[in-house]
Amino acid sequence: MKKKIEEADEENRKLLESFFIYDPIPVIGKKYTIKVTEKGYLAKVQVNCEGGISCLFDLASNESPFWKGHVRVRDFEKGVEIPARMKKPFLKKELVPDIVSLDDFLLCDLILSDKELEVVFRRRQDIKAEQFRMKMTFNDEISVDVSHAEENGVEKDIIAVPELKIELNILRLQELGRKIVEQTNYLYPKKQRLKTILLEGKDVFEENLVFMLMQKVAEIFAPTVVEIKKRSPSGEELSLKSEDEHGTRHEIYLKKSDVKEKLDTIGEKGRKLYELLDV
């Protein structure tokens, strides 16, 4: 029984993947998650759509020339420096900022949404290695916060130390952040395997909500179907004219009887979807 359920879920997953991978529903937000692995990165994107629908896809980062191996700060922006700590130079009494170059630091963790970027750079891949964490918030103005941890140490807020804050080049960090966002967004066309779909925060497969999802999709498409019906010369079919990026015009014709026939194969559920679509 368990095997049959798993097989049905996998069949539904593949079917929904073939539909949602092309962004058929208006996208209202994205959230990227990237984690370093032994040879590259494990990347995912959560695509938030209208109607409370969210799709989680794997990203084929290894197919990107930029992301196929480990990425260091210098690959985004060279010469970025951060005042990491206060130190006492040899033969001097006063503490001065210790300026550290980020060029060779490895990008290890990244979370990017429409409103915030959080990224961790480490000197080595080892989780205990010296690291910097940069957080950027995208409001009317871009705010930046940076923390630093020594090897095996605890994170400390750099901006909380006045002598370090004054040495921090915020504009340079904003430029670094902008380039990280740019390179991350380039991964979006690399969507591949659909991991799961959430409907109002609930897992569609675990909660057995596939039909409820289809109802929501039908409700979203219904106004579009109404507009297509208005412009279709025949009452027996839906006709849609489109133009591609090369200026070539196309016409698509879909018989209403064909839609009904396909939906009738799933019985009462199909008739419900047909009713919602108002074909």
N, C-alpha and C positions, 0 to 999 in steps of 0.2 A: 504493500500500500504506500509506504513511504517513498519507494522508488518511483512509483507512478506519479505521485505528487511532484517529486523533484523533476521528472521528465516533462510534466505539464508546465511547471514553472519555467523551465529552460526554453520550451517551445514558445511560451508567451513572451519571455524575455527577448528572444531573437526577433519575434514578430514586431514587438514594440520598438526594439532597437532600429529596425529597418525604417520605421516611421519617424521616430523622434530625433534620429541623428541628423536629419535635414532641417531642424528647427521649424516645424510646421506651425507652431504656436508662438505668438509674440514673446520674445525674451525680455524680461524686466531686470535681470541681474545675473552675475556669474561669480563663482567663488573657486579660485584655484588653490590646490594644495600640492606642494612639491617637496619630496624628501629624498635626500641623498642615499644612494645604494653603493655597493662595492665598485661598480663600473660606470654608473650614470645616475639616473634619477627615476623615481616612481612618481608619476604625475597624474592628477585627477582634476576634473572640473565639475562643479555642481551648477547646472543651468536652471535658473529659476524662471518659470513662465507664468503667464496669466492663468487664472483659475486655481491657484494654489498648487500647481504642478511643478515638481523639481526632478530633474534627471541627473544622475551621477554617472559620468563617463570616465573610463581610463583614457589617458592621452599617450600617444605613441611618441614620447619625447626622444627616443633613440632614432627616429626618422628625421629629426631636426638637426641640421648641421651645427647649430649653436649649442643645443642641449644634449647631443649624443654622447658626450663625455662629461667629466667634471668641469664645472664652471667656477672661475675665480673672479674676484672683484675687478681685476684689471681687464677682464673680458667685457665688462660693461663700461667702465670708466677708469682710466689710469690716473695714478697720482692722488687718490683720495687718502687723506690722513685724518686720524682722530686722536685727541688728547685722552689717553687711556687712564692715567693715574698721576698722582703727584709723586715726584721722586727727588732725592737729594743728590746732586752731582758730586763727583769726587772733589774733595778739598773745598766744598762750599757748604754753608750753613742753611741757606734758604732752600725750600722745596720749590721745584719748578715742574710744569706739565711735561709728561713723557709722551711725545708725539709718536704714534705708531702708524706705519703705512699699511693700508688694507690690501694692497695689490695682490699679495699671495694668499690672502684668506679665501677659503673655500665656501661657496654657498651650500649650506647644509639643510636648511628648512625654510620654507616660504609659504605664506598664506596671503592671498590677494583677493579682496572683494572690491566692490564698487566704491566703498567708503574707506578702506584701510589696507595698508600693506604692512606685513610683519615678516622680517627676514633675519636669519641667523647666519653669521659668518664665523667659521672656525679656522684656526691655524692648521689643524689637521682634521681628518674625518672623525677621529676619536671624540666621543661625546664629552670627555673630561678635558679636552684641549682648550686653550685660551680662546675666548669667543667675544664677539660683539653682536648685540641684538638691536636692530633698528626698526622702529615703528613710525609709520607715516599715516596721518589722517587727512583725508581729502574733503575739506569743507570749502568755504569761501577762500580760505587761505590754507596752504599745506603746512601742517604742524609736524615736527620731527622730534622723536625722543630716542635716545641712545643709551644703552647700558653695556657694561663691560664685566667680564669675569676672567680672573686669572686661571691658570691651569689648576684644576681641582678646586677652584674657588667659587665664591658666591657672587651673583650678579649685583653690580652697584650702578646706580643711576649717575651718569656723567654730568647731566645738566644740573643735578643737585649740588655740585661743587662749583662755586662761582669762578674759581681760577681755571677750571676746565671748560666751563660753559663759554667763557669769553673767547677761548681759543677754537671753539667748534665752528667749522665753516658750514653753516646751515644750507646756504645756497648750493654748495658742492654736493651735499648729501641729498638735496632735493633733485638735483640733476641725476645723481646715481639712481635714486628711486624711480625717476621718470623712465630711465633706460631699462630698469628691471621690469617695470610694468609693460613697457613696449615689447620686450623679448618674451615675456610670459604670455601676452595676448597673441603673439605669433603662433603659439601652440594650439589655439582653438580649432583650426582646421584639422588637427591631428586626432580629433575625437575618434574612438574606435569602439571598444566593447562597452555596452550599457551595463553598469553594475546593478543599479536598481532605480526605481521611480518612487518618489514620495508624493502623496496626495494629502494636502493639509497636514504635512509632517508625518504621515503614517506610511510605512513601507507597503507598497501595493501588492507585492508577492507574499510577504509574511502575513499580512492581514487579509489576504484574498479579496483585494479591492479592484481587480482588473476591470470588471464590468462597470463599477462605479467610475473608474477612470475614463472608460469609453463614453459614458454618459456625459461626463464633464467636457470631453473633447467635442462631442456632438453639440453640446450647448454653445461652445465657443465658436464652432463653425456655422451654426444655424444662421446668424445674420448675413454671413457671406453667401450662403446658399440662396437666401432670399434675394440678394442683389443679383446673383447670377440668373435666377429664374426670371427676374424682371427684364433682363437683356437677352434672354434666349428666345429666338423667333418661334420655335416649336414648343408646344405644351408637353410633348412626349420625351423631350431630352433637355439636358443642361448643356449649354455651349459657352465656351470661354475663349476669348481672344487674348493673346499675349504677345509680347515683343521681347526678344532676348537682347543681350548686351551688344550684339552686332547689328541690331536693327531689323533682324529677320522676324517676320510675324508668323505666329502659329495659331491654329484653331483646334480646340479640344472639344470633342462631343462625347457625352455620356448619357446613355439611355436610362431613364428613370426606372424602367422595368428591370434593367440589369442590376441597379443598386438594390432594388427590392428583393430580387432573386438571391443575391449574395447574402443579404441580411436575414432572409427567411431560413437560411441553412442553420442558423443558431436559435431558431424558434422564437419564443416570446421576447427574449432579450433583443433579438434582431429587429423585431417589430417595434420595440420601445425606442431603439436607436433611430429607426426610420421616421418615427413620429417626432422625435426631438429635432432631427435634421429638417423636417418639414419639406422633404423633396417633392 
